Amino acid sequence: MTIGWITDPPISLAGSKEEAVLALRTLKANMKDWTAPPIPGRPGRDADFEEAAWDVWPAERRAWNARRAESRGLIVDMIEELGDDDVWVYRIGGAPIGVMIIYGCAGYLHIEYLVTHVGSKDCGGVLIQKAVTLSVAAGFHGRVRLFAGNENAASMYAHMGFVEKDEGVDNMELVPANQPAKWQPTATGYCYIPYLGGGWAS
């Protein structure tokens, strides 16, 4: 696999439901469990040993595997509920590392689902920036809404400029024009300031 560098993140619209399902299944398959190394002289894990005896990074491993399980479960839901909404896929070297399902709704763009590879960095933020660009193109002025399913996700969205709304389907909203410290206007809409001038693996 050859990795190159480009000026825009390699995110593309899935051309069919079959392509979207394949991307989701591939992403799910590529997320491996962080398994513990074997104890010398023993065939596998031993419940009588403390985790530290057989796992170099017990806390990091648990966090990885918890996020992996959550992401893989989300992918199953996405495949089951996949309809006619747009599916955008972020690929590196041809392999999907993130998938986002969106649709337009009453003056804003709604992110129905967003899932990223457990080992990716900034993938979710890059997909949100793409959603902002698509919102501008649709005439929604960059407005994006979504549902933050947990506190970690809500914290990440808030860091990007989302604000909490009333509880419900869309409990967080981003209006880039209202967040000048985080979003800079560009020729195509807005850019999340930490990504300005960035290069992207392709």
Summary of the structure (lengths in Angstrom):
residues: 202
radius of gyration: 18.9
end to end distance: 10.4
largest distance: 64.2
contacts: 558
relative contact order: 0.15
helix: 36%
strand: 25%
